[in-house]
Amino acid sequence: YDFNGGMENVSATTLGTEGLADKRIGFKSSVPGIAHELAHQWFGDLVTCKNWGELWLNEGFADYFTILYQEHAWGKNAYDHAIDGSMQAYLSESSRYEHPLVTNLYADADSMFDAHSYKKGAVILHILRRALGDQAFFVGLHHYLTKYRHQPVDSHDLCGALTEATGINLEPFFDQWVYKPGHPVLDYVWRWDEAKQQVVLTVRQTQETRDGTPIYDLNATVGLIGVGGMTREKARINQVEQEVRFRVTEKPSAVLLDPEHDFLREMPTLHWTTE
C-alpha cells in the first residue's frame, strides 16, 4: 500500500495498490502498469541495459509493449491513440530540453527516467516496426532476446541483432533516431499543376541542427484525399527543402503528410488545403 507504481524485481514484481482492480472501477486502469511490468520480464530482466545511459532498452521497450498489448486487447485505434499520446508527452518535454536517446551525459541515474527514455523510446520502436514491417520486426526482436539472454546489452547489440535477423542495415536508422537528439520539425505546402496533372508537394525540415539534431532521412507516406477517398503515395524526404511530384487523375481536396503518424515529427502549421 505504501509503494507507488511498479518495479520489475527479477524474483517478484512489486506493484502499488493502484494496480488492484474490482468490479466498480473495472480493470482497464490497471492494464498499463501491469503490462509494463510484465514486459520487463524480457526487457530489463532477461536482457538488461549496461548502464543508465541505455535505459530506453528497459523502459522504452516496456512502454511500447504496453501499447502492443493495448493493440491486441482493444484494437488499432487504441494503439494509434497511445502512440500519439507518447509522441505528445515527449514533445512536451523536448520543449524544455533534448538529449540523444542514448547518452553518457546525465547528472544522475534518476535524470534518465524521463519522457525521452520512456515515451520517445516507445515511439522509436513504433517507427522501427513501421519501417521493417511486423514480420521482420518481431523476428528481429526474438533474435535479440535469444542471442543476449541473461546478458547486459547496449543499443549497438540491439542494432546488430536486428540487422543480422532481417538482413537490413539499421545503422543509419539508429544513427538518426537513437544516437542523435531532437526530432523532425516539418512544414509543407502543396499546389496543383494543371498542365501536368500533378500534385506538387514542397517539404521543409525546420528543426534546429546546431545541437546535433540531424536533417532526417524519412520514407514518408503522403495521403491524397479526393472524391473516392484517400490514396497513398511514398516520398523520400532527406533534404532541408525539397519538391516532390505525384501524377494523379484529378486535383485532390487535401494533402496530408504522414497521415498514419508513421514517425515522430512535429508540424507546427498544417496545410491540408491550398486555400
C-alpha positions in Angstrom: 0.0 0.0 0.0 2.9 2.4 0.6 4.6 1.7 -2.8 3.8 3.9 -5.8 3.9 2.4 -9.3 5.7 -0.8 -10.2 9.1 -2.3 -10.1 10.3 -5.3 -12.1 12.3 -7.1 -9.5 13.6 -10.4 -11.0 12.2 -12.5 -8.2 8.7 -10.9 -7.9 7.4 -7.7 -9.4 6.2 -5.1 -6.9 3.0 -3.2 -7.7 1.3 -0.5 -5.7 -2.4 -0.8 -4.6 -3.5 1.3 -7.6 -2.8 -1.9 -9.7 -5.7 -3.6 -8.0 -9.0 -3.9 -9.9 -12.5 -4.6 -8.8 -16.0 -4.6 -10.4 -16.6 -1.0 -9.5 -13.6 0.6 -11.2 -13.0 -2.1 -13.8 -9.7 -3.5 -15.0 -8.7 -1.0 -17.7 -7.0 1.4 -15.4 -4.8 -1.5 -14.2 -3.7 -2.7 -17.6 -0.9 -0.2 -18.4 1.0 -0.7 -15.2 0.7 -4.5 -15.2 1.5 -4.8 -18.9 4.5 -2.5 -18.4 6.0 -4.6 -15.6 5.3 -7.9 -17.4 7.2 -6.6 -20.4 10.2 -6.0 -18.1 10.5 -9.8 -17.6 12.1 -9.7 -21.1 13.3 -6.1 -21.5 15.1 -5.3 -18.2 15.3 -8.8 -16.6 16.1 -11.3 -19.4 18.3 -8.6 -21.0 19.4 -5.6 -19.0 20.9 -2.3 -20.1 24.6 -2.0 -19.5 24.4 1.5 -18.0 21.8 4.2 -17.1 22.5 5.9 -20.4 21.0 2.9 -22.2 17.8 2.9 -20.0 15.5 3.1 -23.0 16.3 -0.6 -23.7 14.4 -1.3 -20.5 11.8 1.5 -20.2 11.1 2.3 -23.8 10.5 -1.3 -24.6 8.3 -1.8 -21.5 6.2 1.3 -22.6 6.0 0.1 -26.2 5.0 -3.4 -25.3 2.3 -2.0 -23.1 1.0 -0.3 -26.2 1.3 -3.5 -28.1 -0.9 -5.2 -25.5 -3.5 -2.4 -25.9 -3.5 -3.0 -29.6 -4.0 -6.7 -29.0 -6.8 -6.2 -26.5 -8.6 -3.1 -27.8 -7.6 -2.7 -31.5 -5.7 -0.4 -33.8 -7.5 2.8 -32.6 -6.3 2.2 -29.1 -2.7 1.6 -30.4 -2.8 4.8 -32.5 -4.2 6.8 -29.6 -1.4 5.5 -27.3 1.3 6.2 -29.8 0.1 9.8 -30.3 0.0 10.2 -26.5 3.6 9.1 -26.2 4.6 11.5 -29.0 2.9 14.4 -27.3 4.5 13.6 -23.9 7.9 13.5 -25.4 7.3 16.7 -27.5 6.2 18.5 -24.3 9.5 17.6 -22.6 11.5 18.4 -25.7 10.4 22.0 -25.5 12.4 22.2 -22.2 15.4 20.0 -23.1 16.6 17.4 -25.6 19.2 14.8 -25.5 20.0 11.7 -27.6 18.0 8.6 -26.6 21.4 7.0 -25.6 23.7 9.4 -23.7 26.6 9.3 -21.3 25.8 12.9 -20.2 23.4 12.8 -17.2 23.5 14.3 -13.8 22.5 11.1 -12.0 20.6 7.9 -12.7 17.2 9.4 -11.8 17.6 12.0 -14.5 17.4 9.3 -17.2 13.9 8.3 -16.0 12.3 10.9 -18.3 10.0 11.1 -21.3 12.9 10.5 -23.6 13.7 7.1 -22.2 10.0 6.1 -21.8 7.9 7.9 -24.4 10.4 8.7 -27.1 11.9 5.2 -26.7 8.5 3.6 -27.3 7.8 5.8 -30.3 11.2 4.9 -31.8 10.2 1.2 -31.7 6.9 2.2 -33.4 8.9 3.9 -36.2 11.2 0.8 -36.5 8.1 -1.5 -36.7 6.6 0.6 -39.4 9.9 0.7 -41.3 10.6 -3.1 -41.1 7.1 -4.5 -41.2 5.6 -6.7 -38.5 7.3 -10.0 -39.5 10.8 -8.7 -39.7 10.4 -6.5 -36.6 9.3 -9.4 -34.3 11.7 -11.9 -35.8 14.5 -9.4 -35.1 13.4 -8.9 -31.5 13.2 -12.6 -31.0 16.8 -12.9 -32.2 17.9 -10.1 -30.0 16.4 -11.7 -26.9 17.7 -15.1 -27.7 21.2 -14.0 -28.5 21.7 -11.8 -25.5 19.6 -13.6 -22.9 21.0 -13.2 -19.3 23.4 -10.5 -20.5 23.8 -6.8 -20.2 23.2 -5.0 -23.5 23.5 -1.7 -25.3 21.9 -0.2 -28.4 24.7 -1.5 -30.6 23.8 -5.0 -29.6 20.1 -4.3 -30.5 21.1 -2.8 -33.8 23.4 -5.7 -34.7 20.9 -8.4 -33.8 18.1 -6.7 -35.8 20.5 -6.3 -38.8 21.5 -10.0 -38.5 17.9 -11.2 -38.4 16.5 -9.0 -41.1 19.4 -8.5 -43.5 18.7 -4.8 -43.4 21.4 -2.4 -42.3 19.9 -0.5 -39.5 22.9 1.6 -38.6 21.5 4.7 -40.4 18.2 4.3 -38.6 19.9 4.1 -35.2 22.3 7.0 -36.0 19.5 9.5 -36.6 16.8 8.2 -34.1 18.9 6.8 -31.2 22.3 8.5 -31.2 21.2 12.0 -32.2 19.0 14.4 -30.2 15.8 16.0 -31.3 13.2 15.1 -34.0 12.0 16.4 -37.4 10.1 19.6 -37.4 8.3 19.8 -40.8 6.5 22.4 -42.8 4.8 21.6 -46.1 2.7 23.2 -48.7 1.2 21.8 -51.9 -0.2 23.1 -55.2 -1.9 21.6 -58.2 0.0 21.7 -61.6 -3.0 21.6 -64.0 -0.8 21.3 -67.1 1.0 18.2 -65.9 -1.9 16.8 -63.8 0.5 16.7 -60.8 0.4 17.4 -57.1 3.5 19.4 -56.2 4.5 19.0 -52.6 7.2 21.1 -51.0 8.5 19.9 -47.6 11.0 21.8 -45.4 12.8 20.5 -42.3 13.0 23.4 -39.9 14.5 21.8 -36.8 17.5 23.5 -35.2 20.6 21.5 -36.1 23.3 23.3 -34.1 22.8 20.9 -31.2 23.5 17.8 -33.3 19.9 17.2 -34.4 20.2 15.9 -38.0 18.4 16.5 -41.2 16.3 13.3 -41.2 16.1 10.7 -44.0 12.3 9.9 -44.0 10.4 7.5 -46.1 7.1 9.3 -45.7 3.6 8.5 -46.7 1.6 11.2 -48.4 -2.2 11.0 -48.3 -4.1 12.5 -51.3 -7.8 13.0 -50.4 -10.2 13.0 -53.4 -13.7 12.1 -54.3 -13.1 8.3 -53.9 -11.3 8.6 -50.5 -7.6 8.8 -49.7 -4.9 7.3 -51.8 -1.3 7.0 -50.5 2.0 7.7 -52.2 5.6 7.4 -50.9 8.1 10.3 -50.7 11.6 10.2 -49.5 12.3 13.3 -47.5 16.0 13.8 -46.8 16.9 17.4 -47.5 16.3 20.8 -45.8 13.8 21.6 -48.6 12.7 19.6 -51.5 9.9 19.3 -54.0 8.1 16.0 -54.7 5.6 15.4 -57.5 2.8 12.9 -57.8 0.8 12.3 -61.0 -2.9 11.8 -60.3 -6.1 11.9 -62.3 -7.7 14.8 -60.5 -6.9 17.6 -58.1 -7.2 16.4 -54.6 -9.2 18.4 -52.0 -6.5 17.9 -49.4 -3.0 16.5 -49.0 -1.7 15.0 -45.7 1.9 14.4 -44.9 2.3 11.2 -42.8 -1.4 10.7 -42.2 -0.8 7.5 -40.1 1.9 9.0 -37.8 4.5 6.5 -39.0 7.3 8.5 -37.5 8.0 11.0 -34.8 7.6 14.6 -36.1 6.4 18.0 -35.1 4.2 20.0 -37.6 3.5 23.5 -36.1 1.4 24.5 -39.1 -0.8 22.2 -41.1 -1.5 23.0 -44.7 -4.1 20.4 -45.7 -5.6 22.5 -48.4 -4.3 25.1 -50.8 -6.7 27.8 -49.7 
